[in-house]
Structure formats: C-alpha cells, structure tokens
Amino acid sequence: MKEKNHEETKIQTEIMIALSQYGIPIRQQCGKFKTMYGGIISIGIPGMSDILFFRNDGKPFWLEIKTKTGRPSKEQIHFIEEMKKINVKASIIRSVEEALNFIKDK
C-alpha cells in the first residue's frame, strides 16, 4: 500500500478550488486504504483518475494529478487511454495552470 505524496495532495486541492469556478470537480477515491482496525480495503477502479470534472456546459474531463516528477502507473495510463477511446478528455496534470488550460480546450 502506497501513501499519497503530500505535495500531490496539495496540488490536487489547489486544482479542485480553481476548477470549481468553471464547473463541478469531483474527487475520486481509488486505491488501497488501511482501516482504523488495521485491515486493508480496496475501492474504485484500478487506475481511475483523481478528478472527474464536469465543465459548466456538461463536458466531462478526467484529470490524473501528479507532481512535476511524479510518474503515472500502468493502470493510470490505461485508464486515460480508454477514456480517450470513447472521446472523453483525460490527461496527466501537474499544475493549476495546466488544469485550467486542459478544461478550456474544446
């Protein structure tokens, strides 16, 4: 079980706040988590991106948040590729500026 990078969490929070001006960002929980009793639970679809964003016009976007040096897993890359196959915009995003530019594209 891998703990989320604090820097990545900070970037994700900043992106969620910035995106909220242009639509509805939804934080997706995915992965393995330790319960308060010490057990491990798995939730979500393997590789599912961190944020599902619905722009005010209803267009959906998937954003996988990474630090400048963070690398996506094979599952995350596969998820993004599958979304693109069904014409849903999906990408790896490393900053608020990148996120805003991504969701403004047609």
N, CA and C atoms as a LAMMPS dump frame, in Angstrom:
ITEM: TIMESTEP
0
ITEM: NUMBER OF ATOMS
318
ITEM: BOX BOUNDS ff ff ff
-5.0000000000000000e+02 5.0000000000000000e+02
-5.0000000000000000e+02 5.0000000000000000e+02
-5.0000000000000000e+02 5.0000000000000000e+02
ITEM: ATOMS id mol type element x y z
1 1 1 N 0.85 -1.181 0
2 1 2 C 0 0 0
3 1 3 C 0.89 1.237 0
4 2 1 N 0.629 2.143 -0.912
5 2 2 C 1.451 3.328 -1.077
6 2 3 C 0.694 4.562 -0.563
7 3 1 N 1.344 5.365 0.278
8 3 2 C 0.705 6.586 0.763
9 3 3 C 0.841 7.687 -0.272
10 4 1 N -0.187 8.514 -0.361
11 4 2 C -0.197 9.603 -1.335
12 4 3 C 0.825 10.668 -0.927
13 5 1 N 1.541 11.151 -1.901
14 5 2 C 2.523 12.206 -1.727
15 5 3 C 1.808 13.484 -1.252
16 6 1 N 2.313 14.11 -0.184
17 6 2 C 1.684 15.325 0.344
18 6 3 C 1.697 16.456 -0.676
19 7 1 N 2.761 16.553 -1.454
20 7 2 C 2.838 17.592 -2.489
21 7 3 C 1.748 17.375 -3.537
22 8 1 N 1.528 16.118 -3.909
23 8 2 C 0.484 15.794 -4.88
24 8 3 C -0.9 16.151 -4.33
25 9 1 N -1.128 15.876 -3.059
26 9 2 C -2.402 16.215 -2.42
27 9 3 C -2.611 17.722 -2.415
28 10 1 N -1.552 18.478 -2.156
29 10 2 C -1.637 19.951 -2.15
30 10 3 C -2.004 20.465 -3.544
31 11 1 N -1.344 19.951 -4.574
32 11 2 C -1.638 20.354 -5.956
33 11 3 C -3.084 20.007 -6.292
34 12 1 N -3.497 18.818 -5.89
35 12 2 C -4.864 18.375 -6.164
36 12 3 C -5.896 19.311 -5.531
37 13 1 N -5.66 19.717 -4.295
38 13 2 C -6.574 20.636 -3.603
39 13 3 C -6.624 21.981 -4.318
40 14 1 N -5.473 22.508 -4.702
41 14 2 C -5.429 23.79 -5.426
42 14 3 C -6.18 23.692 -6.751
43 15 1 N -6.036 22.573 -7.44
44 15 2 C -6.729 22.367 -8.718
45 15 3 C -8.234 22.282 -8.501
46 16 1 N -8.668 21.564 -7.481
47 16 2 C -10.105 21.451 -7.182
48 16 3 C -10.715 22.837 -6.948
49 17 1 N -10.023 23.67 -6.196
50 17 2 C -10.518 25.023 -5.907
51 17 3 C -10.598 25.834 -7.197
52 18 1 N -9.554 25.795 -8.014
53 18 2 C -9.533 26.557 -9.269
54 18 3 C -10.619 26.073 -10.233
55 19 1 N -10.796 24.761 -10.348
56 19 2 C -11.789 24.218 -11.269
57 19 3 C -13.218 24.565 -10.857
58 20 1 N -13.449 24.738 -9.566
59 20 2 C -14.811 24.99 -9.088
60 20 3 C -15.413 26.276 -9.664
61 21 1 N -14.581 27.148 -10.223
62 21 2 C -15.081 28.372 -10.862
63 21 3 C -15.658 28.09 -12.252
64 22 1 N -15.358 26.919 -12.811
65 22 2 C -15.74 26.6 -14.188
66 22 3 C -16.675 25.4 -14.311
67 23 1 N -17.027 24.808 -13.183
68 23 2 C -17.904 23.649 -13.216
69 23 3 C -17.828 22.891 -11.905
70 24 1 N -18.021 21.567 -11.998
71 24 2 C -18.075 20.738 -10.802
72 24 3 C -16.932 19.724 -10.806
73 25 1 N -15.942 19.906 -9.924
74 25 2 C -14.884 18.895 -9.79
75 25 3 C -15.3 17.866 -8.737
76 26 1 N -15.066 16.59 -9.029
77 26 2 C -15.395 15.522 -8.094
78 26 3 C -14.125 14.727 -7.814
79 27 1 N -13.735 14.671 -6.562
80 27 2 C -12.539 13.928 -6.15
81 27 3 C -12.887 12.455 -6.112
82 28 1 N -12.116 11.652 -6.818
83 28 2 C -12.342 10.213 -6.876
84 28 3 C -11.401 9.505 -5.909
85 29 1 N -11.941 8.69 -5.05
86 29 2 C -11.118 7.885 -4.153
87 29 3 C -10.889 6.539 -4.814
88 30 1 N -9.655 6.169 -4.948
89 30 2 C -9.317 4.909 -5.598
90 30 3 C -8.019 4.393 -4.997
91 31 1 N -7.983 3.112 -4.74
92 31 2 C -6.758 2.516 -4.25
93 31 3 C -6.994 1.645 -3.04
94 32 1 N -5.918 1.372 -2.325
95 32 2 C -5.985 0.558 -1.121
96 32 3 C -5.789 1.467 0.084
97 33 1 N -6.613 1.238 1.098
98 33 2 C -6.586 2.078 2.283
99 33 3 C -6.597 1.217 3.535
100 34 1 N -5.909 1.69 4.545
101 34 2 C -5.856 0.991 5.823
102 34 3 C -7.016 1.479 6.693
103 35 1 N -7.755 0.541 7.268
104 35 2 C -8.854 0.912 8.155
105 35 3 C -8.308 1.223 9.543
106 36 1 N -9.152 1.797 10.377
107 36 2 C -8.727 2.114 11.74
108 36 3 C -8.449 0.846 12.552
109 37 1 N -8.91 -0.305 12.045
110 37 2 C -8.69 -1.58 12.728
111 37 3 C -7.495 -2.339 12.158
112 38 1 N -6.793 -1.715 11.19
113 38 2 C -5.596 -2.318 10.627
114 38 3 C -5.814 -3.141 9.376
115 39 1 N -7.057 -3.307 8.972
116 39 2 C -7.343 -4.047 7.747
117 39 3 C -7.109 -3.182 6.514
118 40 1 N -7.044 -3.822 5.366
119 40 2 C -6.842 -3.124 4.104
120 40 3 C -8.107 -3.293 3.252
121 41 1 N -8.604 -2.195 2.687
122 41 2 C -9.737 -2.269 1.77
123 41 3 C -9.344 -1.641 0.436
124 42 1 N -9.921 -2.137 -0.636
125 42 2 C -9.694 -1.586 -1.976
126 42 3 C -10.992 -0.953 -2.461
127 43 1 N -10.888 0.252 -3.022
128 43 2 C -12.069 0.897 -3.584
129 43 3 C -11.727 1.509 -4.936
130 44 1 N -12.753 1.691 -5.766
131 44 2 C -12.574 2.332 -7.062
132 44 3 C -12.107 1.373 -8.137
133 45 1 N -11.951 1.907 -9.322
134 45 2 C -11.479 1.176 -10.489
135 45 3 C -9.969 1.357 -10.567
136 46 1 N -9.204 0.276 -10.724
137 46 2 C -7.745 0.432 -10.807
138 46 3 C -7.346 1.445 -11.886
139 47 1 N -6.531 2.417 -11.49
140 47 2 C -6.048 3.409 -12.434
141 47 3 C -6.962 4.607 -12.644
142 48 1 N -8.149 4.593 -12.028
143 48 2 C -9.094 5.695 -12.213
144 48 3 C -8.438 7.025 -11.824
145 49 1 N -8.629 8.035 -12.658
146 49 2 C -8.011 9.339 -12.43
147 49 3 C -8.526 9.993 -11.15
148 50 1 N -7.742 10.935 -10.618
149 50 2 C -8.032 11.578 -9.342
150 50 3 C -9.274 12.454 -9.351
151 51 1 N -9.477 13.175 -10.46
152 51 2 C -10.58 14.14 -10.511
153 51 3 C -11.416 13.907 -11.757
154 52 1 N -12.725 13.817 -11.552
155 52 2 C -13.688 13.854 -12.648
156 52 3 C -14.278 15.258 -12.61
157 53 1 N -14.157 15.985 -13.709
158 53 2 C -14.62 17.377 -13.761
159 53 3 C -15.687 17.518 -14.826
160 54 1 N -16.81 18.136 -14.456
161 54 2 C -17.854 18.472 -15.41
162 54 3 C -17.851 19.982 -15.6
163 55 1 N -17.472 20.403 -16.803
164 55 2 C -17.469 21.822 -17.127
165 55 3 C -18.913 22.316 -17.122
166 56 1 N -19.137 23.622 -16.988
167 56 2 C -20.486 24.185 -16.927
168 56 3 C -21.359 23.793 -18.118
169 57 1 N -20.745 23.472 -19.26
170 57 2 C -21.529 23.034 -20.423
171 57 3 C -21.802 21.528 -20.4
172 58 1 N -21.386 20.844 -19.321
173 58 2 C -21.637 19.422 -19.157
174 58 3 C -20.541 18.509 -19.667
175 59 1 N -19.545 19.051 -20.361
176 59 2 C -18.47 18.221 -20.912
177 59 3 C -17.611 17.652 -19.779
178 60 1 N -17.36 16.312 -19.793
179 60 2 C -16.547 15.698 -18.74
180 60 3 C -15.055 15.668 -19.071
181 61 1 N -14.242 15.696 -18.041
182 61 2 C -12.791 15.623 -18.149
183 61 3 C -12.281 14.762 -16.989
184 62 1 N -11.286 13.924 -17.26
185 62 2 C -10.603 13.158 -16.213
186 62 3 C -9.201 13.729 -16.052
187 63 1 N -8.816 14.037 -14.825
188 63 2 C -7.5 14.599 -14.535
189 63 3 C -6.756 13.696 -13.559
190 64 1 N -5.616 13.2 -13.987
191 64 2 C -4.732 12.419 -13.119
192 64 3 C -3.655 13.372 -12.616
193 65 1 N -3.659 13.664 -11.329
194 65 2 C -2.775 14.676 -10.768
195 65 3 C -1.447 14.051 -10.348
196 66 1 N -0.367 14.676 -10.804
197 66 2 C 0.988 14.246 -10.462
198 66 3 C 1.841 15.473 -10.144
199 67 1 N 2.897 15.258 -9.361
200 67 2 C 3.878 16.321 -9.132
201 67 3 C 4.708 16.463 -10.409
202 68 1 N 5.612 17.418 -10.418
203 68 2 C 6.469 17.625 -11.596
204 68 3 C 7.264 16.372 -11.945
205 69 1 N 7.621 15.584 -10.937
206 69 2 C 8.422 14.389 -11.188
207 69 3 C 7.628 13.088 -11.021
208 70 1 N 6.357 13.2 -10.652
209 70 2 C 5.543 12.012 -10.428
210 70 3 C 5.282 11.25 -11.723
211 71 1 N 5.245 9.922 -11.622
212 71 2 C 5.016 9.09 -12.8
213 71 3 C 3.719 8.311 -12.638
214 72 1 N 2.906 8.28 -13.684
215 72 2 C 1.659 7.515 -13.607
216 72 3 C 1.941 6.013 -13.658
217 73 1 N 1.048 5.257 -13.044
218 73 2 C 1.165 3.798 -13.091
219 73 3 C 0.66 3.293 -14.448
220 74 1 N 0.935 2.038 -14.74
221 74 2 C 0.43 1.433 -15.978
222 74 3 C -1.092 1.479 -15.997
223 75 1 N -1.715 1.252 -14.843
224 75 2 C -3.171 1.281 -14.751
225 75 3 C -3.722 2.678 -15.029
226 76 1 N -3.045 3.704 -14.535
227 76 2 C -3.486 5.083 -14.769
228 76 3 C -3.372 5.45 -16.246
229 77 1 N -2.29 5.049 -16.881
230 77 2 C -2.108 5.304 -18.313
231 77 3 C -3.198 4.573 -19.095
232 78 1 N -3.476 3.334 -18.723
233 78 2 C -4.515 2.548 -19.4
234 78 3 C -5.879 3.227 -19.254
235 79 1 N -6.211 3.696 -18.053
236 79 2 C -7.491 4.374 -17.82
237 79 3 C -7.619 5.595 -18.728
238 80 1 N -6.579 6.406 -18.792
239 80 2 C -6.593 7.609 -19.641
240 80 3 C -6.78 7.221 -21.106
241 81 1 N -6.065 6.208 -21.554
242 81 2 C -6.199 5.759 -22.953
243 81 3 C -7.616 5.281 -23.247
244 82 1 N -8.214 4.561 -22.306
245 82 2 C -9.582 4.059 -22.503
246 82 3 C -10.588 5.208 -22.566
247 83 1 N -10.401 6.227 -21.758
248 83 2 C -11.307 7.384 -21.792
249 83 3 C -11.201 8.087 -23.144
250 84 1 N -9.984 8.228 -23.641
251 84 2 C -9.784 8.883 -24.933
252 84 3 C -10.454 8.108 -26.068
253 85 1 N -10.481 6.773 -25.952
254 85 2 C -11.131 5.945 -26.977
255 85 3 C -12.622 6.24 -27.095
256 86 1 N -13.234 6.671 -26.003
257 86 2 C -14.669 6.992 -26.038
258 86 3 C -14.907 8.51 -26.086
259 87 1 N -13.87 9.231 -26.557
260 87 2 C -13.937 10.679 -26.753
261 87 3 C -14.194 11.479 -25.48
262 88 1 N -13.659 10.989 -24.368
263 88 2 C -13.699 11.746 -23.126
264 88 3 C -12.28 12.248 -22.887
265 89 1 N -12.148 13.549 -22.673
266 89 2 C -10.818 14.117 -22.46
267 89 3 C -10.246 13.634 -21.134
268 90 1 N -8.995 13.175 -21.177
269 90 2 C -8.299 12.673 -19.99
270 90 3 C -6.818 12.967 -20.149
271 91 1 N -6.167 13.348 -19.042
272 91 2 C -4.761 13.701 -19.139
273 91 3 C -4.092 13.671 -17.771
274 92 1 N -2.778 13.625 -17.796
275 92 2 C -1.969 13.807 -16.596
276 92 3 C -1.761 15.306 -16.436
277 93 1 N -2.018 15.8 -15.244
278 93 2 C -1.959 17.23 -14.958
279 93 3 C -1.009 17.462 -13.795
280 94 1 N -0.135 18.483 -13.935
281 94 2 C 0.887 18.724 -12.915
282 94 3 C 0.801 20.092 -12.232
283 95 1 N -0.178 20.923 -12.626
284 95 2 C -0.295 22.243 -12.007
285 95 3 C -1.695 22.815 -12.237
286 96 1 N -2.019 23.85 -11.495
287 96 2 C -3.308 24.533 -11.672
288 96 3 C -3.394 25.1 -13.082
289 97 1 N -2.319 25.722 -13.546
290 97 2 C -2.304 26.316 -14.886
291 97 3 C -2.587 25.252 -15.956
292 98 1 N -1.948 24.099 -15.836
293 98 2 C -2.178 23.008 -16.788
294 98 3 C -3.634 22.544 -16.75
295 99 1 N -4.184 22.444 -15.546
296 99 2 C -5.584 22.011 -15.394
297 99 3 C -6.531 23.001 -16.068
298 100 1 N -6.321 24.281 -15.84
299 100 2 C -7.205 25.298 -16.425
300 100 3 C -7.094 25.305 -17.946
301 101 1 N -5.89 25.165 -18.465
302 101 2 C -5.721 25.097 -19.922
303 101 3 C -6.393 23.846 -20.492
304 102 1 N -6.297 22.731 -19.791
305 102 2 C -6.877 21.478 -20.246
306 102 3 C -8.395 21.557 -20.347
307 103 1 N -9.045 22.128 -19.337
308 103 2 C -10.518 22.157 -19.342
309 103 3 C -11.072 23.261 -20.249
310 104 1 N -10.235 24.185 -20.68
311 104 2 C -10.702 25.247 -21.574
312 104 3 C -10.659 24.825 -23.026
313 105 1 N -9.933 23.745 -23.334
314 105 2 C -9.882 23.227 -24.71
315 105 3 C -11.261 22.774 -25.138
316 106 1 N -11.527 22.87 -26.426
317 106 2 C -12.837 22.438 -26.974
318 106 3 C -12.942 20.957 -26.992
